[in-house]
Amino acid sequence: NVEPVITFYIENVKLFRRFVHITTDEGGMTVNTDKELNYRLFVQMEEEFVRTDIKSEFSRYDAIKIGDTEQVKRNFEYIKEHFYEGKGVLSDDKLRNTIYHFAIGAGMIARVCIDSGMKQNIAYTLTDIYIRRADVCKTPEEVIELLGVMQLDFASRMKNIQVKGSLSLHVRRAVDYIYQNLHDDLTLKKVADHLHLNSSYLSKIFSAEMNETVKAFILKAKVNTAENILIFSDYSISEITQSLGFSSQSAFSTAFKKITGMSPLRYRNMYSAEHSLTEQK
């Protein structure tokens, strides 16, 4: 007979709204959440609330940890439409509730990526960066969009980790050198000279393992870095041009448009406005 149970909860609803009940015994202060827990479970049962199955949730993280950026994009299209399904209410304020769930997801993604080879300090620092960005978002929609950016960032980094793990020593060192010297006017000869290799030999093995030339890889790495600088900073186009070792602003704009399909200024206006992050210095 459920009637006494229902009556009990109705009569004591004010008490159950308290987040915790604190008592003191000989051992000191203890926190008793049993009443709150029972009430929440009862409400969820009444509302037929079903949490997201943990296997289903982690299957989305699988795409991130293996670096499948295209699947991550497809998954996020679903997440945008069903973000709150299967999630508990952590705050009565919708924005705060969304940020809390964002933080939980960020922590889980970091741990999944660490287990798959990402360095711990990189994963946790990335998490810190994105949670701080979420904290200054003005709407729940901004937080959800930022979630997509974060997932793609982690997936892209995991993709690089997976790729580097399957590369020969010479190509791994070439990739590392390129990323460490994006400020320089990099060429195939400069990379080969640094590695004490013949340019033709490096070109051959790099193309075979990376499926693109050294020149194309350098250009893509610089443009990808420029994309982040344009969105998340206030550096001018000329400053970005100089910092990434382009010979001129015109050369930078041409290279950027070739890869992204739009000018640097248009890219900044489109994406920095969308994520509302340019106010962070």
DRENMIMAR-444047 format. One line per field, with one value per residue (C-alpha): x, y, z; chain; residue number from 1. Coordinates in steps of 0.001 Angstrom, whole numbers. Layout:
// DRENMIMAR-444047
X = (X:...)
Y = (Y:...)
Z = (Z:...)
cadena = (A:...)
num = (NUM:...)
This chain:
// DRENMIMAR-444047
X = (0:1740:-752:1048:4317:2850:1242:4529:6401:3738:3621:7393:8195:9670:12055:13148:13964:16930:20036:21542:20649:23557:23665:26299:27267:30180:32345:31730:29669:28091:26122:22903:21618:19294:16094:17066:18130:14851:12862:14792:14456:10721:10305:12290:10075:6933:8240:9438:12887:15509:19185:21369:22722:26409:27382:25639:27334:30808:30286:30331:33637:35059:35028:36974:39624:40376:40484:37529:36770:34050:32127:32574:30922:28037:27614:27519:24645:22624:23920:22820:19239:19151:21623:19376:17892:18929:20670:19742:18984:22058:20769:17428:19240:19404:22719:24375:22892:24354:27786:27821:27057:29703:32294:31357:31665:35003:36420:35235:36675:40024:40208:39225:41914:44553:43784:44335:47705:47229:49606:47868:49023:47818:44404:43697:44990:42770:39864:40658:40766:37397:35628:36826:35477:32156:32035:31849:29235:26037:23524:23064:23309:26802:27890:26569:28323:31535:31106:31315:34493:36041:35142:36629:39780:40342:39556:41992:44743:43992:44118:47615:48636:47349:49074:52380:52236:52241:54950:58599:61100:62193:58621:57665:60651:59770:56199:57444:59956:57291:54880:57666:58743:55523:56835:59602:59552:59629:60642:61342:65078:65054:63255:65536:68676:67562:67094:70354:68466:68472:65537:64407:64461:62455:59972:59447:58890:56836:54441:54131:53278:51315:49540:50593:53749:55866:54914:51178:51504:53362:50723:47846:49512:49988:46433:44953:46924:45783:42145:42466:44308:41613:38793:40344:42481:42492:45781:45595:45909:49350:50519:49308:51038:54359:53982:53409:56314:54385:56243:53332:49755:48671:50461:48829:45350:45778:46933:44169:41449:42787:42291:39246:37390:37185:39384:40921:38757:35545:36536:37136:33865:31897:33326:34441:30948:29384:31328:31486:35028:36983:36410:38881:42350)
Y = (0:3211:5684:6050:6593:9339:11022:10860:12641:15308:16135:16392:18012:21135:19037:17084:20265:20752:19602:17721:17001:17454:15751:15468:12331:11172:10809:14400:15889:13545:14306:12351:12458:9461:11534:13744:10684:8883:11945:12457:8815:9003:12121:10520:7450:9587:11554:8350:9866:7519:8378:7960:4433:4521:2320:4688:7688:6161:5063:8765:9156:6290:8504:11168:8840:7274:10671:10119:13808:13214:10892:13415:16061:13713:12775:16424:17162:14639:15958:19522:18357:16034:17614:17505:14056:11543:14183:15152:18712:20076:23633:25377:27962:26548:28193:27005:23533:23370:24523:21863:19133:20610:20345:16734:15855:17646:15636:12355:13173:14067:10754:8742:10487:9994:6270:6309:8042:11773:13259:13908:17516:18339:16694:18307:21730:21616:20752:23741:26040:24919:24969:28556:29428:27800:29800:33092:31947:33976:31382:27600:27480:28996:26339:23544:24982:25191:21508:20736:22790:21016:17541:18294:19740:16598:14348:16225:15899:12191:11779:13290:10975:7938:9055:9762:6367:4640:6792:6082:7847:10295:11357:11700:13964:15977:16503:17535:19970:21554:22129:23531:26013:27271:30822:30134:30240:26448:24536:20903:21661:23290:20329:17824:19733:19790:16014:15528:13823:14124:16311:13833:10950:12868:13999:10412:8818:11758:11636:7855:7914:11175:11035:14621:16559:18286:21638:20879:19651:22810:25023:23113:23204:26973:27607:25369:27336:30609:29479:29141:32455:34242:32839:32991:36132:39742:39588:41490:39757:41315:40053:36544:36750:37565:35071:32188:33051:34084:36352:38816:39352:38636:35271:34400:35366:33373:30258:30630:30972:28013:25708:27190:28695:32151:35105:35367:38394:36693:33571:35620:37541:34342:32097:34499:36002:32550:31479:34918:34332:37239:39259:36918:38413)
Z = (0:-1213:320:3668:1821:-370:2634:4506:1714:1217:4933:5158:1807:3424:5434:2375:476:2777:996:3961:7574:10015:13386:16107:17954:20058:16987:15950:13112:10571:7409:6947:3367:3658:3856:943:-1055:-403:-1378:-4610:-5571:-4901:-7056:-9878:-9691:-9798:-12768:-14489:-14700:-16202:-16078:-19144:-19300:-18370:-21318:-23724:-22109:-22315:-25915:-26834:-25020:-27089:-30185:-28274:-26882:-30280:-31971:-34309:-34836:-37434:-35102:-32278:-34477:-35273:-31614:-30621:-32990:-30974:-27643:-28494:-28952:-25928:-23490:-20409:-20993:-18355:-16231:-12701:-11647:-9872:-9557:-9931:-12049:-15592:-16501:-13278:-13769:-17279:-16097:-13359:-15897:-18204:-15416:-14705:-18387:-18674:-15784:-17269:-20690:-19128:-17295:-20382:-22428:-19714:-19745:-23523:-23485:-22918:-20368:-17059:-16695:-20216:-19742:-16383:-17448:-20538:-18251:-16034:-19071:-20404:-17033:-16522:-19963:-19132:-15911:-17854:-20356:-20224:-21436:-21218:-25018:-24893:-22400:-24606:-27676:-25650:-24806:-28517:-28837:-25841:-27098:-30509:-28929:-26839:-29820:-32076:-29495:-29055:-32835:-32854:-30014:-31911:-35112:-33377:-31706:-35087:-36706:-37223:-34989:-37722:-38547:-34866:-34318:-37416:-36172:-32716:-34211:-36419:-33511:-31345:-34022:-35573:-35069:-37584:-41396:-41566:-44683:-45520:-45613:-42155:-40613:-42390:-41368:-37734:-37834:-39779:-42586:-46356:-47493:-50145:-47672:-45050:-47684:-48835:-45405:-44106:-47067:-46789:-43069:-42803:-46167:-46875:-47617:-44990:-46511:-46319:-42720:-41659:-43254:-41659:-38219:-38452:-39621:-36901:-34307:-35876:-35585:-31809:-31483:-33483:-31344:-27901:-27992:-29136:-31058:-34337:-37715:-38202:-34791:-35610:-38994:-37334:-34484:-36923:-39213:-42336:-44737:-44954:-43856:-47407:-47363:-44047:-45267:-48472:-46585:-43994:-46618:-48573:-45576:-43811:-46752:-45193:-44318:-40825:-39981:-41049:-39091:-35940:-36281:-36796:-34088:-31373:-31381:-31261:-28185:-26506:-25341:-26766:-23603:-21874:-22177)
cadena = (A:A:A:A:A:A:A:A:A:A:A:A:A:A:A:A:A:A:A:A:A:A:A:A:A:A:A:A:A:A:A:A:A:A:A:A:A:A:A:A:A:A:A:A:A:A:A:A:A:A:A:A:A:A:A:A:A:A:A:A:A:A:A:A:A:A:A:A:A:A:A:A:A:A:A:A:A:A:A:A:A:A:A:A:A:A:A:A:A:A:A:A:A:A:A:A:A:A:A:A:A:A:A:A:A:A:A:A:A:A:A:A:A:A:A:A:A:A:A:A:A:A:A:A:A:A:A:A:A:A:A:A:A:A:A:A:A:A:A:A:A:A:A:A:A:A:A:A:A:A:A:A:A:A:A:A:A:A:A:A:A:A:A:A:A:A:A:A:A:A:A:A:A:A:A:A:A:A:A:A:A:A:A:A:A:A:A:A:A:A:A:A:A:A:A:A:A:A:A:A:A:A:A:A:A:A:A:A:A:A:A:A:A:A:A:A:A:A:A:A:A:A:A:A:A:A:A:A:A:A:A:A:A:A:A:A:A:A:A:A:A:A:A:A:A:A:A:A:A:A:A:A:A:A:A:A:A:A:A:A:A:A:A:A:A:A:A:A:A:A:A:A:A:A:A:A:A:A:A:A:A)
num = (1:2:3:4:5:6:7:8:9:10:11:12:13:14:15:16:17:18:19:20:21:22:23:24:25:26:27:28:29:30:31:32:33:34:35:36:37:38:39:40:41:42:43:44:45:46:47:48:49:50:51:52:53:54:55:56:57:58:59:60:61:62:63:64:65:66:67:68:69:70:71:72:73:74:75:76:77:78:79:80:81:82:83:84:85:86:87:88:89:90:91:92:93:94:95:96:97:98:99:100:101:102:103:104:105:106:107:108:109:110:111:112:113:114:115:116:117:118:119:120:121:122:123:124:125:126:127:128:129:130:131:132:133:134:135:136:137:138:139:140:141:142:143:144:145:146:147:148:149:150:151:152:153:154:155:156:157:158:159:160:161:162:163:164:165:166:167:168:169:170:171:172:173:174:175:176:177:178:179:180:181:182:183:184:185:186:187:188:189:190:191:192:193:194:195:196:197:198:199:200:201:202:203:204:205:206:207:208:209:210:211:212:213:214:215:216:217:218:219:220:221:222:223:224:225:226:227:228:229:230:231:232:233:234:235:236:237:238:239:240:241:242:243:244:245:246:247:248:249:250:251:252:253:254:255:256:257:258:259:260:261:262:263:264:265:266:267:268:269:270:271:272:273:274:275:276:277:278:279:280:281)
